[in-house]
Amino acid sequence: MNWPLIIDTGAKYAARFGGTTILASAVLISVDVLFRNLDTGIRLHSFELTNYAFAAAVAFSFAYAVTQRAHIRIDVLYQLMPVWIRSILDVLALLLLAILSTGMAYFAWKVVAHSARLGARPNSTLDIALALPQGLWALGLTWFALVTLALTVRAAIHLLKGRFATVHVETGVISESADEVLR
């Protein structure tokens, strides 16, 4: 099995899901505004639904950002270091992101469990169990954590095998040219 391809493809489709969700939210808001201006009496609860959708879309898109090395890192001194130090920093950055994402997923699921236990519902006319949109959000954060953990393990294995350039090319800061990686 080609795990890097599976991870990249899964992250790409999760990001597409997120993007489609944002687009659907825009359409929902537009239709809701149109219905209100036409005084149809139809309410689509666009504000509430798009809040839920945005949280899920962002959570699912985090995994794609990590596969594309799009998360922000401060790299002022990083660019001046040799590739073996950069690769250690790259793995450390991924490890810290894996810890953060795992913590986010863990606490998101605690929120879902708490809401489910309470039978929590929003204080609005849209009467749905809060655990449903929160569960989708937590699922996105869990996907982010799993992708980050998988990339961390892969990079750590390369690091332990002395493949510093591979670690750097796969996980390092994108802003530099390929020639700089090998110095």
Contact map, one row per residue, 1 for C-alpha under 8 A:
111000000000000000000000000000000000000000000000000000000000000000000000000000000000000000000000000000000000000000000000000000000000000000000000000000000000000000000000000000000000000
111111000000000000000000000000000000000000000000000000000000000000000000000000000000000000000000000000000000000000000000000000000000000000000000000000000000000000000000000000000000000
111111100000000000000000000000000000000000000000000000000000000000000000000000000000000000000000000000000000000000000000000000000000000000000000000000000000000000000000000000000000000
011111110000000000000000000000000000000000000000000000000000000000000000000000000000000000000000000000000000000000000000000000000000000000000000000000000000000000000000000000000000000
011111111000000000000000000000000000000000000000000000000000000000000000000000000000000000000000000000000000000000000000000000000000000000000000000000000000000000000000000000000000000
011111111100000000000000000000000000000000000000000000000000000000000000000000000000000000000000000000000000000000000000000000000000000000000000000000000000000000000000000000000000000
001111111110000000000000000000000000000000000000000000000000000000000000000000000000000000000000000000000000000000000000000000000000000000000000001000000000000000000000000000000000000
000111111111000000000000000000000000000000000000000000000000000100100000000000000000000000000000000000000000000000000000000000000000000000000000000000000000000000000000000000000000000
000011111111100000000000000000000000000000000000000000000000000000000000000000000000000000000000000000000000000000000000000000000000000000000000000000000000000000000000000000000000000
000001111111110000000000000000000000000000000000000000000000000000000000000000000000000000000000000000000000000000000000000000000000000000000000000000000000000000000000000000000000000
000000111111111000000000000000000000000000000000000000000001101100100000000000000000000000000000000000000000000000000000000000000000000000000000001000000000000000000000000000000000000
000000011111111100000000000000000000000000000000000000000000000100000000000000000000000000000000000000000000000000000000000000000000000000000000000000000000000000000000000000000000000
000000001111111110000000000000000000000000000000000000000000000000000000000000000000000000000000000000000000000000000000000000000000000000000000000000000000000000000000000000000000000
000000000111111111000000000000000000000000000000000000000001101100000000000000000000000000000000000000000000000000000000000000000000000000000000000000000000000000000000000000000000000
000000000011111111100000000000000000000000000000000000001001111100000000000000000000000000000000000000000000000000000000000000000000000000000000000000000000000000000000000000000000000
000000000001111111110000000000000000000000000000000000000000100000000000000000000000000000000000000000000000000000000000000000000000000000000000000000000000000000000000000000000000000
000000000000111111111000000000000000000000000000000000001001000000000000000000000000000000000000000000000000000000000000000000000000000000000000000000000000000000000000000000000000000
000000000000011111111100000000000000000000000000000001011101100000000000000000000000000000000000000000000000000000000000000000000000000000000000000000000000000000000000000000000000000
000000000000001111111110000000000000000000000000000000001000000000000000000000000000000000000000000000000000000000000000000000000000000000000000000000000000000000000000000000000000000
000000000000000111111111000000000000000000000000000000000000000000000000000000000000000000000000000000000000000000000000000000000000000000000000000000000000000000000000000000000000000
000000000000000011111111100000000000000000000000000011001000000000000000000000000000000000000000000000000000000000000000000000000000000000000000000000000000000000000000000000000000000
000000000000000001111111110000000000000000000000010011001000000000000000000000000000000000000000000000000000000000000000000000000000000000000000000000000000000000000000000000000000000
000000000000000000111111111000000000000000000000000000000000000000000000000000000000000000000000000000000000000000000000000000000000000000000000000000000000000000000000000000000000000
000000000000000000011111111100000000000000000000000000000000000000000000000000000000000000000000000000000000000000000000000000000000000000000000000000000000000000000000000000000000000
000000000000000000001111111110000000000000000100110010000000000000000000000000000000000000000000000000000000000000000000000000000000000000000000000000000000000000000000000000000000000
000000000000000000000111111111000000000000000000000000000000000000000000000000000000000000000000000000000000000000000000000000000000000000000000000000000000000000000000000000000000000
000000000000000000000011111111100000000000000000000000000000000000000000000000000000000000000000000000000000000000000000000000000000000000000000000000000000000000000000000000000000000
000000000000000000000001111111110000000000010100000000000000000000000000000000000000000000000000000000000000000000000000000000000000000000000000000000000000000000000000000000000000000
000000000000000000000000111111111000000000000110010000000000000000000000000000000000000000000000000000000000000000000000000000000000000000000000000000000000000000000000000000000000000
000000000000000000000000011111111100000000000000000000000000000000000000000000000000000000000000000000000000000000000000000000000000000000000000000000000000000000000000000000000000000
000000000000000000000000001111111110000000000000000000000000000000000000000000000000000000000000000000000000000000000000000000000000000000000000000000000000000000000000000000000000000
000000000000000000000000000111111111000001111100000000000000000000000000000000000000000000000000000000000000000000000000000000000000000000000000000000000000000000000000000000000000000
000000000000000000000000000011111111100000000000000000000000000000000000000000000000000000000000000000000000000000000000000000000000000000000000000000000000000000000000000000000000000
000000000000000000000000000001111111110000000000000000000000000000000000000000000000000000000000000000000000000000000000000000000000000000000000000000000000000000000000000000000000000
000000000000000000000000000000111111111111100000000000000000000000000000000000000000000000000000000000000000000000000000000000000000000000000000000000000000000000000000000000000000000
000000000000000000000000000000011111111111100000000000000000000000000000000000000000000000000000000000000000000000000000000000000000000000000000000000000000000000000000000000000000000
000000000000000000000000000000001111111100000000000000000000000000000000000000000000000000000000000000000000000000000000000000000000000000000000000000000000000000000000000000000000000
000000000000000000000000000000000111111100000000000000000000000000000000000000000000000000000000000000000000000000000000000000000000000000000000000000000000000000000000000000000000000
000000000000000000000000000000000011111111000000000000000000000000000000000000000000000000000000000000000000000000000000000000000000000000000000000000000000000000000000000000000000000
000000000000000000000000000000000011111111000000000000000000000000000000000000000000000000000000000000000000000000000000000000000000000000000000000000000000000000000000000000000000000
000000000000000000000000000000000011001111100000000000000000000000000000000000000000000000000000000000000000000000000000000000000000000000000000000000000000000000000000000000000000000
000000000000000000000000000000010011001111110000000000000000000000000000000000000000000000000000000000000000000000000000000000000000000000000000000000000000000000000000000000000000000
000000000000000000000000000000010011000011111100000000000000000000000000000000000000000000000000000000000000000000000000000000000000000000000000000000000000000000000000000000000000000
000000000000000000000000000100010000000001111100000000000000000000000000000000000000000000000000000000000000000000000000000000000000000000000000000000000000000000000000000000000000000
000000000000000000000000000000010000000000111111100000000000000000000000000000000000000000000000000000000000000000000000000001000000000000000000000000000000000000000000000000000000000
000000000000000000000000100110010000000000111111110000000000000000000000000000000000000000000000000000000000000000000000000000000000000000000000000000000000000000000000000000000000000
000000000000000000000000000010000000000000001111111000000000000000000000000000000000000000000000000000000000000000000000000000000000000000000000000000000000000000000000000000000000000
000000000000000000000000000000000000000000001111111100000000000000000000000000000000000000000000000000000000000000000000000001000000000000000000000000000000000000000000000000000000000
000000000000000000000000100000000000000000001111111110000000000000000000000000000000000000000000000000000000000000000000000000000000000000000000000000000000000000000000000000000000000
000000000000000000000100100010000000000000000111111111000000000000000000000000000000000000000000000000000000000000000000000000000000000000000000000000000000000000000000000000000000000
000000000000000000000000000000000000000000000011111111100000000000000000000000000000000000000000000000000000000000000000000000000000000000000000000000000000000000000000000000000000000
000000000000000000000000000000000000000000000001111111110000000000000000000000000000000000000000000000000000000000000000000000000000110010000000000000000000000000000000000000000000000
000000000000000000001100100000000000000000000000111111111000000000000000000000000000000000000000000000000000000000000000000000000000100000000000000000000000000000000000000000000000000
000000000000000001001100000000000000000000000000011111111100000000000000000000000000000000000000000000000000000000000000000000000000000000000000000000000000000000000000000000000000000
000000000000000000000000000000000000000000000000001111111110000000000000000000000000000000000000000000000000000000000000000000000000000010000000000000000000000000000000000000000000000
000000000000000001000000000000000000000000000000000111111111000000000000000000000000000000000000000000000000000000000000000000000000100111010000000000000000000000000000000000000000000
000000000000001011101100000000000000000000000000000011111111100000000000000000000000000000000000000000000000000000000000000000000000000010010000000000000000000000000000000000000000000
000000000000000001000000000000000000000000000000000001111111110000000000000000000000000000000000000000000000000000000000000000000000000000010000000000000000000000000000000000000000000
000000000000000000000000000000000000000000000000000000111111111000000000000000000000000000000000000000000000000000000000000000000000000011011001000000000000000000000000000000000000000
000000000010011011000000000000000000000000000000000000011111111100000000000000000000000000000000000000000000000000000000000000000000000010111011000000000000000000000000000000000000000
000000000010011101000000000000000000000000000000000000001111111110000000000000000000000000000000000000000000000000000000000000000000000000010001000000000000000000000000000000000000000
000000000000001000000000000000000000000000000000000000000111111111000000000000000000000000000000000000000000000000000000000000000000000000001001000000000000000000000000000000000000000
000000000010011000000000000000000000000000000000000000000011111111100000000000000000000000000000000000000000000000000000000000000000000000000011101100000000000000000000000000000000000
000000010011011000000000000000000000000000000000000000000001111111110000000000000000000000000000000000000000000000000000000000000000000000000000000000000000000000000000000000000000000
000000000000000000000000000000000000000000000000000000000000111111111110000000000000000000000000000000000000000000000000000000000000000000000000000000000000000000000000000000000000000
000000000000000000000000000000000000000000000000000000000000011111111110000000000000000000000000000000000000000000000000000000000000000000000000001100000000000000000000000000000000000
000000010010000000000000000000000000000000000000000000000000001111111100000000000000000000000000000000000000000000000000000000000000000000000000001000100000000000000000000000000000000
000000000000000000000000000000000000000000000000000000000000000111111100000000000000000000000000000000000000000000000000000000000000000000000000000000000000000000000000000000000000000
000000000000000000000000000000000000000000000000000000000000000011111110000000000000000000000000000000000000000000000000000000000000000000000000000000000000000000000000001111000000000
000000000000000000000000000000000000000000000000000000000000000011111111000000000000000000000000000000000000000000000000000000000000000000000000000000000000000000000000000000000000000
000000000000000000000000000000000000000000000000000000000000000011001111100000000000000000000000000000000000000000000000000000000000000000000000000000000000000000000000000000000000000
000000000000000000000000000000000000000000000000000000000000000000000111110000000000000000000000000000000000000000000000000000000000000000000000000000000000000000000000000000000000000
000000000000000000000000000000000000000000000000000000000000000000000011111000000000000000000000000000000000000000000000000000000000000000000000000000000000000000000000000010000000000
000000000000000000000000000000000000000000000000000000000000000000000001111101000000000000000000000000000000000000000000000000000000000000000000000000000000000000000000000000000000000
000000000000000000000000000000000000000000000000000000000000000000000000111111100000000000000000000000000000000000000000000000000000000000000000000000000000000000000000000010000000000
000000000000000000000000000000000000000000000000000000000000000000000000011111110000000000000000000000000000000000000000000000000000000000000000000000000000000000000000000000000000000
000000000000000000000000000000000000000000000000000000000000000000000000001111111000000000000000000000000000000000000000000000000000000000000000000000000000000000000000000000000000000
000000000000000000000000000000000000000000000000000000000000000000000000011111111000010000000000000000000000000000000000000000000000000000000000000000000000000000000000000000000000000
000000000000000000000000000000000000000000000000000000000000000000000000001111111000010000000000000000000000000000000000000000000000000000000000000000000000000000000000000000010000000
000000000000000000000000000000000000000000000000000000000000000000000000000111111100000000000000000000000000000000000000000000000000000000000000000000000000000000000000000000000000000
000000000000000000000000000000000000000000000000000000000000000000000000000011111110110000000000000000000000000000000000000000000000000000000000000000000000000000000000000000000000000
000000000000000000000000000000000000000000000000000000000000000000000000000000011111110000000000000000000000000000000000000000000000000000000000000000000000000000000000000000000000001
000000000000000000000000000000000000000000000000000000000000000000000000000000001111111000000000000000000000000000000000000000000000000000000000000000000000000000011001000000000000111
000000000000000000000000000000000000000000000000000000000000000000000000000000000111111100000000000000000000000000000000000000000000000000000000000000000000000000011000000000000000000
000000000000000000000000000000000000000000000000000000000000000000000000000000001111111110000000000000000000000000000000000000000000000000000000000000000000000000000000000000000000000
000000000000000000000000000000000000000000000000000000000000000000000000000001101111111111000000000000000000000000000000000000000000000000000000000000000000000000000001000100000000000
000000000000000000000000000000000000000000000000000000000000000000000000000000000011111111100000000000000000000000000000000000000000000000000000000000000000001000011011000100000000000
000000000000000000000000000000000000000000000000000000000000000000000000000000000001111111110000000000000000000000000000000000000000000000000000000000000000001000000000000000000000000
000000000000000000000000000000000000000000000000000000000000000000000000000000000000111111111000000000000000000000000000000000000000000000000000000000000000000000000000000000000000000
000000000000000000000000000000000000000000000000000000000000000000000000000000000000011111111100000000000000000000000000000000000000000000000000000000000000000000000011001100000000000
000000000000000000000000000000000000000000000000000000000000000000000000000000000000001111111110000000000000000000000000000000000000000000000000000000010011001000000010001000000000000
000000000000000000000000000000000000000000000000000000000000000000000000000000000000000111111111000000000000000000000000000000000000000000000000000000000000000000000000000000000000000
000000000000000000000000000000000000000000000000000000000000000000000000000000000000000011111111100000000000000000000000000000000000000000000000000000000000000000000000000000000000000
000000000000000000000000000000000000000000000000000000000000000000000000000000000000000001111111110000000000000000000000000000000000000000000000000110110000000000000000001000000000000
000000000000000000000000000000000000000000000000000000000000000000000000000000000000000000111111111000000000000000000000000000000000000000000000000010010000000000000000000000000000000
000000000000000000000000000000000000000000000000000000000000000000000000000000000000000000011111111100000000000000000000000000000000000000000000000000000000000000000000000000000000000
000000000000000000000000000000000000000000000000000000000000000000000000000000000000000000001111111110000000000000000000000000000000000000000000000100000000000000000000000000000000000
000000000000000000000000000000000000000000000000000000000000000000000000000000000000000000000111111111000000000000000000000000000000000000000000100110010000000000000000000000000000000
000000000000000000000000000000000000000000000000000000000000000000000000000000000000000000000011111111100000000000000000000000000000000000000000000000000000000000000000000000000000000
000000000000000000000000000000000000000000000000000000000000000000000000000000000000000000000001111111110000000000000000000000000000000000000000000000000000000000000000000000000000000
000000000000000000000000000000000000000000000000000000000000000000000000000000000000000000000000111111111000000000000000000000000000000000001101100100000000000000000000000000000000000
000000000000000000000000000000000000000000000000000000000000000000000000000000000000000000000000011111111100000000000000000000000000000000001100110000000000000000000000000000000000000
000000000000000000000000000000000000000000000000000000000000000000000000000000000000000000000000001111111110000000000000000000000000000000000000000000000000000000000000000000000000000
000000000000000000000000000000000000000000000000000000000000000000000000000000000000000000000000000111111111000000000000000000000000000000001000000000000000000000000000000000000000000
000000000000000000000000000000000000000000000000000000000000000000000000000000000000000000000000000011111111100000000000000000000000000001101100100000000000000000000000000000000000000
000000000000000000000000000000000000000000000000000000000000000000000000000000000000000000000000000001111111110000000000000000000000000000000100000000000000000000000000000000000000000
000000000000000000000000000000000000000000000000000000000000000000000000000000000000000000000000000000111111111000000000000000000000000000000000000000000000000000000000000000000000000
000000000000000000000000000000000000000000000000000000000000000000000000000000000000000000000000000000011111111100000000000000000000010011001000000000000000000000000000000000000000000
000000000000000000000000000000000000000000000000000000000000000000000000000000000000000000000000000000001111111110000000000000000000001001000000000000000000000000000000000000000000000
000000000000000000000000000000000000000000000000000000000000000000000000000000000000000000000000000000000111111111000000000000000000000000000000000000000000000000000000000000000000000
000000000000000000000000000000000000000000000000000000000000000000000000000000000000000000000000000000000011111111100000000000000000010000000000000000000000000000000000000000000000000
000000000000000000000000000000000000000000000000000000000000000000000000000000000000000000000000000000000001111111110000000000000111011001000000000000000000000000000000000000000000000
000000000000000000000000000000000000000000000000000000000000000000000000000000000000000000000000000000000000111111111000000000000010000000000000000000000000000000000000000000000000000
000000000000000000000000000000000000000000000000000000000000000000000000000000000000000000000000000000000000011111111100000000000000000000000000000000000000000000000000000000000000000
000000000000000000000000000000000000000000000000000000000000000000000000000000000000000000000000000000000000001111111111000000001110000000000000000000000000000000000000000000000000000
000000000000000000000000000000000000000000000000000000000000000000000000000000000000000000000000000000000000000111111111000000001110000000000000000000000000000000000000000000000000000
000000000000000000000000000000000000000000000000000000000000000000000000000000000000000000000000000000000000000011111111000000000000000000000000000000000000000000000000000000000000000
000000000000000000000000000000000000000000000000000000000000000000000000000000000000000000000000000000000000000001111111000000000000000000000000000000000000000000000000000000000000000
000000000000000000000000000000000000000000000000000000000000000000000000000000000000000000000000000000000000000000111111100000001110000000000000000000000000000000000000000000000000000
000000000000000000000000000000000000000000000000000000000000000000000000000000000000000000000000000000000000000000111111110000001110000000000000000000000000000000000000000000000000000
000000000000000000000000000000000000000000000000000000000000000000000000000000000000000000000000000000000000000000000011111000111100000000000000000000000000000000000000000000000000000
000000000000000000000000000000000000000000000000000000000000000000000000000000000000000000000000000000000000000000000001111101111100000000000000000000000000000000000000000000000000000
000000000000000000000000000000000000000000000000000000000000000000000000000000000000000000000000000000000000000000000000111110000000000000000000000000000000000000000000000000000000000
000000000000000000000000000000000000000000000000000000000000000000000000000000000000000000000000000000000000000000000000011111100000000000000000000000000000000000000000000000000000000
000000000000000000000000000000000000000000000000000000000000000000000000000000000000000000000000000000000000000000000000001111100000000000000000000000000000000000000000000000000000000
000000000000000000000000000000000000000000001001000000000000000000000000000000000000000000000000000000000000000000000000010111110000000000000000000000000000000000000000000000000000000
000000000000000000000000000000000000000000000000000000000000000000000000000000000000000000000000000000000000000000000000110111111000000000000000000000000000000000000000000000000000000
000000000000000000000000000000000000000000000000000000000000000000000000000000000000000000000000000000000000000000000000110001111101000000000000000000000000000000000000000000000000000
000000000000000000000000000000000000000000000000000000000000000000000000000000000000000000000000000000000000000000110011110000111111100000000000000000000000000000000000000000000000000
000000000000000000000000000000000000000000000000000000000000000000000000000000000000000000000000000000000000000100110011110000011111110000000000000000000000000000000000000000000000000
000000000000000000000000000000000000000000000000000000000000000000000000000000000000000000000000000000000000000110110011000000001111111000000000000000000000000000000000000000000000000
000000000000000000000000000000000000000000000000000000000000000000000000000000000000000000000000000000000000000100000000000000011111111100000000000000000000000000000000000000000000000
000000000000000000000000000000000000000000000000000110010000000000000000000000000000000000000000000000000000000000000000000000001111111110000000000000000000000000000000000000000000000
000000000000000000000000000000000000000000000000000100000000000000000000000000000000000000000000000000000001001100000000000000000111111111000000000000000000000000000000000000000000000
000000000000000000000000000000000000000000000000000000000000000000000000000000000000000000000000000000000000100100000000000000000011111111100000000000000000000000000000000000000000000
000000000000000000000000000000000000000000000000000000010000000000000000000000000000000000000000000000000000000000000000000000000001111111110000000000000000000000000000000000000000000
000000000000000000000000000000000000000000000000000100111011000000000000000000000000000000000000000000000001000000000000000000000000111111111000000000000000000000000000000000000000000
000000000000000000000000000000000000000000000000000000010010000000000000000000000000000000000000000000001001100100000000000000000000011111111100000000000000000000000000000000000000000
000000000000000000000000000000000000000000000000000000000001000000000000000000000000000000000000000000001000000000000000000000000000001111111110000000000000000000000000000000000000000
000000000000000000000000000000000000000000000000000000011111100000000000000000000000000000000000000000000000000000000000000000000000000111111111000000000000000000000000000000000000000
000000000000000000000000000000000000000000000000000000000011010000000000000000000000000000000000000011011001000000000000000000000000000011111111100000000000000000000000000000000000000
000000000000000000000000000000000000000000000000000000000000000000000000000000000000000000000000000011001100000000000000000000000000000001111111110000000000000000000000000000000000000
000000000000000000000000000000000000000000000000000000000001001000000000000000000000000000000000000000000000000000000000000000000000000000111111111000000000000000000000000000000000000
000000000000000000000000000000000000000000000000000000000011111000000000000000000000000000000000000010000000000000000000000000000000000000011111111100000000000000000000000000000000000
000000000000000000000000000000000000000000000000000000000000001000000000000000000000000000000000010011001000000000000000000000000000000000001111111110000000000000000000000000000000000
000000000000000000000000000000000000000000000000000000000000000000000000000000000000000000000000000001000000000000000000000000000000000000000111111111000000000000000000000000000000000
000000100010000000000000000000000000000000000000000000000000001001100000000000000000000000000000000000000000000000000000000000000000000000000011111111100000000000000000000000000000000
000000000000000000000000000000000000000000000000000000000000001001000000000000000000000000000100110010000000000000000000000000000000000000000001111111110000000000000000000000000000000
000000000000000000000000000000000000000000000000000000000000000000000000000000000000000000000110010000000000000000000000000000000000000000000000111111111000000000000000000000000000000
000000000000000000000000000000000000000000000000000000000000000000000000000000000000000000000000000000000000000000000000000000000000000000000000011111111100000000000000000000000000000
000000000000000000000000000000000000000000000000000000000000000000100000000000000000000000000100000000000000000000000000000000000000000000000000001111111110000000000000000000000000000
000000000000000000000000000000000000000000000000000000000000000000000000000000000000000000100110010000000000000000000000000000000000000000000000000111111111000000000000000000000000000
000000000000000000000000000000000000000000000000000000000000000000000000000000000000000000000000000000000000000000000000000000000000000000000000000011111111100000000000000000000000000
000000000000000000000000000000000000000000000000000000000000000000000000000000000000000000000000000000000000000000000000000000000000000000000000000001111111110000000000000000000000000
000000000000000000000000000000000000000000000000000000000000000000000000000000000000000000100000000000000000000000000000000000000000000000000000000000111111111000000010011000000000000
000000000000000000000000000000000000000000000000000000000000000000000000000000000000000000100000000000000000000000000000000000000000000000000000000000011111111100000000000000000000000
000000000000000000000000000000000000000000000000000000000000000000000000000000000000000000000000000000000000000000000000000000000000000000000000000000001111111110000000000000000000000
000000000000000000000000000000000000000000000000000000000000000000000000000000000000000000000000000000000000000000000000000000000000000000000000000000000111111111110110000000000000000
000000000000000000000000000000000000000000000000000000000000000000000000000000000000001100100000000000000000000000000000000000000000000000000000000000000011111111110010000000000000000
000000000000000000000000000000000000000000000000000000000000000000000000000000000000000000000000000000000000000000000000000000000000000000000000000000000001111111100000000000000000000
000000000000000000000000000000000000000000000000000000000000000000000000000000000000000000000000000000000000000000000000000000000000000000000000000000000000111111100000000000000000000
000000000000000000000000000000000000000000000000000000000000000000000000000000000000000000000000000000000000000000000000000000000000000000000000000000000000011111110000000000000000000
000000000000000000000000000000000000000000000000000000000000000000000000000000000000000000000000000000000000000000000000000000000000000000000000000000000000011111111110000000000000000
000000000000000000000000000000000000000000000000000000000000000000000000000000000011001000000000000000000000000000000000000000000000000000000000000000000000011001111111000000000000000
000000000000000000000000000000000000000000000000000000000000000000000000000000000011001000000000000000000000000000000000000000000000000000000000000000000000000000111111100000000000110
000000000000000000000000000000000000000000000000000000000000000000000000000000000000000000000000000000000000000000000000000000000000000000000000000000000000010000111111110000000000000
000000000000000000000000000000000000000000000000000000000000000000000000000000000000001001100000000000000000000000000000000000000000000000000000000000000010011000111111111100000000000
000000000000000000000000000000000000000000000000000000000000000000000000000000000010011001000000000000000000000000000000000000000000000000000000000000000000000000011111111110000000100
000000000000000000000000000000000000000000000000000000000000000000000000000000000000000000000000000000000000000000000000000000000000000000000000000000000000000000001111111100000000100
000000000000000000000000000000000000000000000000000000000000000000000000000000000000000000000000000000000000000000000000000000000000000000000000000000000010000000000111111100000000000
000000000000000000000000000000000000000000000000000000000000000000001000000000000000000001100100000000000000000000000000000000000000000000000000000000000010000000000011111110000000000
000000000000000000000000000000000000000000000000000000000000000000001000000000000000011001000000000000000000000000000000000000000000000000000000000000000000000000000011111111000000000
000000000000000000000000000000000000000000000000000000000000000000001000101000000000000000000000000000000000000000000000000000000000000000000000000000000000000000000001001111110000000
000000000000000000000000000000000000000000000000000000000000000000001000000000000000000000000000000000000000000000000000000000000000000000000000000000000000000000000000000111111000000
000000000000000000000000000000000000000000000000000000000000000000000000000000000000000000000000000000000000000000000000000000000000000000000000000000000000000000000000000011111000000
000000000000000000000000000000000000000000000000000000000000000000000000000000100000000000000000000000000000000000000000000000000000000000000000000000000000000000000000000011111101100
000000000000000000000000000000000000000000000000000000000000000000000000000000000000000000000000000000000000000000000000000000000000000000000000000000000000000000000000000001111111100
000000000000000000000000000000000000000000000000000000000000000000000000000000000000000000000000000000000000000000000000000000000000000000000000000000000000000000000000000000011111110
000000000000000000000000000000000000000000000000000000000000000000000000000000000000000000000000000000000000000000000000000000000000000000000000000000000000000000000000000000001111111
000000000000000000000000000000000000000000000000000000000000000000000000000000000000000000000000000000000000000000000000000000000000000000000000000000000000000000000000000000011111111
000000000000000000000000000000000000000000000000000000000000000000000000000000000010000000000000000000000000000000000000000000000000000000000000000000000000000000001001100000011111111
000000000000000000000000000000000000000000000000000000000000000000000000000000000010000000000000000000000000000000000000000000000000000000000000000000000000000000001000000000000111111
000000000000000000000000000000000000000000000000000000000000000000000000000000000110000000000000000000000000000000000000000000000000000000000000000000000000000000000000000000000011111
